Amino acid sequence: MQGNLPPEAQEKLEQLQDLQDTAQQVAMQKNQAETQLTESENALDELEDIDEDATMFREVGELFVKTGYDEAQDDLEDKVDSLEIRVETLEKQEERVRGQFEKLQGELQEMLGGAGGPSGPSGPGGAGGA
């Protein structure tokens, strides 16, 4: 099928496939960040129910290290803040990739389907109702 496409169309198709791969990677990263954010928020909520004098440990690699209540709370709050920013950044990246994908998809459809008539430029968004 690709052998019958003009070189420009083949290039756009490859770009579409690359964008699709990128979109999947961004979606996976966003999902992981959202999961970590939920876990960190839950830990912060649980921390409120713990006595401030209780002995606490945090995981550092393969070890558990004794930590104070305030330090644990500060660490979790910092982690939540940075994960919120990460999720927002990934959402923006996801929107950007989606926009690029839709634009490129429209160009490819116009190139392949609109080659026979002058109706192609009249509305790239109108012909995509599939």
N, C-alpha and C positions, 0 to 999 in steps of 0.2 A: 504494500500500500504506500509506504513512504517513497518507494522508488519512482512512483508516478507523480509525486509532488514536485512543484518547481523548487529550486534551491532556497529561495526566500521563505517559502512555506515550511520547508524542512527545518530551516534554522529557527523559525518561530515555534514550531512544534517541539523542538529540542529545548528551547527556552521555557516553554510551558511545562515540560516535564521537569526541568530543573526547579522551576518555581513551585511545582507540586511537591517535590522532595523537600524544599525549604519550608513550605507550609507545614508539612508533616513533622519536621524536626522542631519547628517553633511550637506547634501544638503539644508535642511531647514535653518540651522544656516547660511550657506554661502549666501543663498538668502536674508535673513534678513539683514546680514551685508552689502551686496552689495546695498540693498535698502537704508539703512542708509547712506552709503558712497555717493551714488548719491545725496541724499537729502542734505547732508552736503556740498558737492561740489557746488551744486546749490545755497545754502545759501551763501557760500563764494563768488561766482560769483556775486550774487545780492548785497552783501555788498560793492563791488567795485563801484557800481553805487550810493551809498548813501553818502550824505554829512557827513563828519567826525563830524560835530557839531550837527547833528540830534540827537534827543532824541531816545534812543533805550532801549528795554526791552528784557530780556531773560526769558524763562520759567524755573522755579525751582519748580518742583512738581506741586502743584496747584496754585502757585503764579507767577506773572510777576514781575521781579526785574529790576530796572533801571541799565543799564550798559553802559560803555563807548565804543567807536568805537574800540580802540586798544584791549581792553579786549575781546570784541566779536570776533574780528578777530583772536586773539591768541587762544581763546577757540575753534573756528571752525577749525583752522589749526591743532591744537593738535588732535581734534576729527578725522579729515580726515587722519592724519598720523596713528593714532592707528587703525582706521578701515581698512586702506590699509594693515597693518600688519595682522590684523585679517582675512581678506579675503585671503591673501597669505597662512597663516597657515591652514585655512580650505581647500584651494585647495590642499595643500600637504597632508593633512589628507584624503581628498577624493581620491587622487591618491593611497595612501597607502592602504586604505580599498578596493579599486577596485582591486589592485594587489593581496591582500590576498584572495579576493573573487574568482578571476580567478584561482589562484593557487589551492584553495580548491575545486573549481568546477572541475578542471582537475583531481585532485586526486580522487574525487568521481566518475567521469565518468570512469576513469581507473579502479577503484575498481569494478564498476558495469558492464561496457562493456568490459573491458580488462581482465576479469577473465578467459576467455576461451583460450587465446593464448599468444604467446611470443611477439606479436606486440605492446603491451602496452607501454613498456619503450622506444620504438624507437623515439617517439616524442609527448610529451604531448600537444604541441601547434598545431600539424598537424591535430589532430582528431576533433578539435572544430569548424569546419566550418558550424555550424548550423545557 
